Amino acid sequence: AAANADRPLPPLLVRIGDAFEVLGFNARQRRAFLNAVMRYGMPPRNAIRTHWLPKDLKNKSEKEFNAYISLFMRHLLEPGSDQEPTFRDGVPRDGLLRQTTLTRIGLLRLLRRKVLEYERVNGRESLPPSLQHYLAKFDPPPPPPP
């Protein structure tokens, strides 16, 4: 893990055949990240150690993952048309609809805040199993046994 942390970040944009890698994320990994954001909201601070992380992204270092989150947020906040094929820095849009994505992130954040507010009153046991499963995605894994 220490050798992985010392490794420099991949370049912003690399063409591999007909496809592009963005900070080392191929099209499938970028789609997996967007799908996770649309399903669970923005990743928590320690996403690399939680169940939020999609299977396709398990091989990414924390440094690479955090750099991609930062780039993703910059792209969401960049002015311009969703009809353009690329962002200002040349990164392909991959069909990202900024307003839809920002709205979804906001709604999921409000939902999460409300769930946490009532969890203090009702306890986690009062939540339906499907919501308990959803919230478990944000919990860090249990520490290894001593």
Secondary structure as UniProt FT lines:
FT   HELIX           2..6
FT   STRAND          13..16
FT   TURN            17..18
FT   STRAND          19..22
FT   TURN            23..24
FT   HELIX           27..40
FT   TURN            45..46
FT   HELIX           47..49
FT   TURN            51..52
FT   HELIX           55..57
FT   TURN            58..59
FT   HELIX           62..77
FT   TURN            82..83
FT   TURN            88..89
FT   TURN            94..95
FT   HELIX           98..122
FT   HELIX           124..126
FT   HELIX           129..136
FT   TURN            137..138
//
